[in-house]
Amino acid sequence: MTLVPGLRAQSLIVVEMDDTAKSVGSGDVPVLATPRLLALAEAATVRAVERHLAPGQTSVGTRVELEHVAASPLGTRVQIGVELTRVDGRRLTFAFEAHDEHSVVGKGTIERVLVDRARFLAASERRTT
C-alpha cells in the first residue's frame, strides 16, 4: 500500500436532467444537485486511491464538508478535482474543488477510512439481522 498525500483524480460531467436538484429530490430547480456534486467528488476520491490499496482493502466515507457556492444549469460542464491531503493511519483526508466554465461552483473536504472489505460487509450484515 503506497498511500501518500498528493494522489489525485478528477470527474467531469455535463449536467443533464438526471443530475439536477429537481430530479434527485433535493430541490425543485434544474441545476446540478448538491447530492450529485458530492457523489461525483466521492467517486473521484475512490479513483484516486484504488490502485494503491492492498488486496481486499477498500475505503468508506465517514465525514464530508461541502460548500456548493454556484448553480450549474443544464448543459454546463463541471470538473471536480480531488487530492489526498492527509494520511493518518487508516484515515484519509481529501480536498476537492468543482469548477464550471466560469468559476468555482463547489469545494470541501471528504474523509474516508480504510477497511477490509469482507470484514466490513460481514459487520454490516450483522447489523441488519
Buried (B, 14 or more C-beta within 10 A) or exposed (E): EEBEEEBEBEBEBEBEEEBBBBBBEEBEEBBBBBBBBBBBBBBBBBBBBEEEBEEEBBBEBEEBEBEBEBBBEEEBEBBBBBBBBEBEEEBBBBBBBBBBEEEEBBBBBBBBBBBEBEEBEEEEEEEEE
